[in-house]
């Protein structure tokens, strides 16, 4: 089963890499197959964004890939199960410690989800680790996602995170 999930994740990553845009646009079938439900329910009660605190929950292949992707600023989405996706957001390489990300808000409008992430920088004069760091967060995006066509990630200032495609960041156009 783990090999099947790993293979499925790699296939999705290849598809995502072909998109090449700053916000991923997906057809209705990307999020879930027809499951007999005709209702459109995209309220915040049915879609959740849950932070993954234990990286050991993920297959080793995915963890390795996400560590490589963390060198780039941006985000990527990986389908895990029906109505469950992995959302990875990274600040890219930083020359010191003290940087972090924090989930601020999940906005659901029509057929679009916007995840607002707060970018936290070290305060001036703060003692920080003198080493390269790669701040990132990993979330489960769960719920009734069959009518969602677009997911985008922005910071607290409204600036879009670019889509990360298998280690290559697409610049905004």
PyMOL commands that set and color helices and strands:
alter all, ss='L'
color gray80, all
select helices_A, chain A and resi 2-19+28-31+55-57+60-69
alter helices_A, ss='H'
color red, helices_A
select strands_A, chain A and resi 24-25+47-51+73-81+84-91+100-109+112-120+136-143+150-155+164-165+168-169
alter strands_A, ss='S'
color yellow, strands_A
deselect
rebuild
show_as cartoon
